[in-house]
Amino acid sequence: MPDPACRAPDTFYHRTQADRLARPALTGTVEADTVIIGAGLAGLTMALELARAGQVVVVLEARTLGYGASGRNGGIVSPAFACGDSAIARRVGEPAARALHRLTIEGVERLRATITDLGIASAAPCPGVLHLRRFDASADLIAHAEAFARDFDYPLEYLSRDALREMLATERYFHGLRDGRAFHIHPLNTLRGIAAGIERLGGRVFEDTPAIGVELAGASKTITTPQGRVEARRVVFATGGYTGALVPRLRRAVLPIATYMLMSEPAPELLAGVIKTSAAVLDDRRAADYYRLVEGGRRLLWGGRITTRAASAAALAQQLQREMRGVFPQLADLKTELAWSGQMGYARHLMPQIGRMQPDVWYCTAFGGHGLNTTAIGGKVLAEAILGESDRIAMFAPFGLPWAGGPLGLAAAQLTYWALQAQDWWRERAART
Ligand SMILES: Cc1cc2nc3c(=O)[nH]c(=O)nc-3n(C[C@H](O)[C@H](O)[C@H](O)COP(=O)(O)OP(=O)(O)OC[C@H]3O[C@@H](n4cnc5c(N)ncnc54)[C@H](O)[C@@H]3O)c2cc1C
């Protein structure tokens, strides 16, 4: 059998993963209560919840565990959806938007609890996320923190410019909010720990096993793979930004959007003089960058930028480097050792797509750029629906599976991103003059 590790992407996380256990490809026929397609955080979270309830689960992964966005991301676990709260409120009203936001907080806690319960030490959770502003206006930030304390009993600490300078040696930021309940992790190790947890409960995870055919009409569903098949009572599609043509309706509903990260060379002394916090950092531009120290401060991971067409990660890394040097000129000589990209799945409404396509055929996709907490709660809510434990899945019904617009949708997404970049630039410039 070919070694699946050879087909894994080359990222910081793959280079530092806690184990390199390769799962076999499926051969022959297996039976399951539920077959889940896609071994990202959405698929594996759900598989874990179902296995905990005693279900026989089988997870099929086309490539390697965490091959998709879940094994390549920034590792920042914080509340919220990829879609802003005010856009959600416009669509479903304030009370429903608040209830949805509460779910995202629950998602953060759920992932934290999963890491603790399964004893995934290599996830290395580290507390603290800073949301920083690059221009001089603070009233709305302070009001935001007050609203979060009032509406969600969720503490956000305001940080002045002086407080920020203690943590980050840059003139770039003016104000910030510290979220002490948010945290950051090694996402691939987290995923590996969850897969092991599923297997301890009798579930099976197959790598190198793309679902290539589906028969969804009868009471028993059949999923065909190159060397085998699964017969199951129900099917869940959790294929994120890697959703292919298997189920055309799903494919049409998800736009794959690429985003990029770089890993610096080891430079602990240089970095310690510049970034004096172990918290992850996000700026609050609409086209934001994010970064954090890893390996105990030896290296910097920096992420940002989106494209709707595959671009070379190396070329995009140069843009990220320019951005990094704009914030920290002291890092001008810091070399990039590795750059990579990953695909996020976006729906037209920017919200996750969690629901039922037909009896016993479910989907759990489109978590966009805010998937660590939302896959945790999305998988939980869908498992509750399958098990008949709750109807919380109905909260996602107003969003559904609309057509994402195909090539036109991609062009619109790229134009929107460029427009947001221009607005960010203008906002900063206007605030400085
Ligand atoms: C570079 C980057 C940085 C990010 N940073 C953050 C961050 O800091 N915080 C945050 O909250 N979110 C972040 N995100 C977003 C987050 O990673 C995603 O929203 C989340 O991981 C999506 O998980 P998923 O399980 O839905 O999809 P994925 O992890 O993409 O998993 C889908 C899987 O399905 C498999 N698949 C597809 N088709 C088939 C098939 N036919 N048969 C079998 N398997 C199939 C794929 O191979 C893939 O492994 C980032 C994303 C990227 C790309």
The ligand as an ORCA input file, in Angstrom:
! r2SCAN-3c Opt
* xyz 0 1
  C      -4.710     28.515      5.948
  C      -5.974     28.468      6.779
  C      -6.003     29.109      8.012
  C      -7.152     29.040      8.809
  N      -7.097     29.546     10.074
  C      -8.154     29.360     10.911
  C      -8.063     29.738     12.279
  O      -7.009     30.178     12.762
  N      -9.170     29.582     13.051
  C     -10.330     29.064     12.565
  O     -11.318     28.966     13.314
  N     -10.426     28.625     11.275
  C      -9.367     28.753     10.441
  N      -9.433     28.294      9.161
  C     -10.681     27.647      8.707
  C     -10.799     26.196      9.222
  O      -9.566     25.531      9.088
  C     -11.890     25.447      8.421
  O     -13.088     26.166      8.490
  C     -12.160     24.053      8.968
  O     -10.966     23.348      9.195
  C     -13.055     23.285      8.000
  O     -13.133     21.937      8.423
  P     -13.927     20.867      7.550
  O     -13.865     19.599      8.282
  O     -15.253     21.426      7.175
  O     -13.122     20.803      6.162
  P     -11.662     20.198      5.820
  O     -10.773     20.257      6.978
  O     -11.221     20.889      4.575
  O     -11.945     18.671      5.549
  C     -12.630     18.184      4.412
  C     -12.013     16.838      4.058
  O     -12.872     16.173      3.126
  C     -12.048     15.383      2.314
  N     -12.806     15.015      1.107
  C     -13.283     15.812      0.134
  N     -13.946     15.074     -0.796
  C     -13.907     13.781     -0.387
  C     -14.397     12.550     -0.911
  N     -15.095     12.501     -2.072
  N     -14.163     11.410     -0.241
  C     -13.478     11.414      0.939
  N     -12.975     12.557      1.478
  C     -13.183     13.726      0.830
  C     -10.861     16.292      2.026
  O      -9.724     15.565      1.577
  C     -10.660     16.963      3.387
  O      -9.678     16.310      4.174
  C      -8.322     28.378      8.324
  C      -8.293     27.754      7.076
  C      -7.134     27.779      6.309
  C      -7.123     27.072      4.982
*
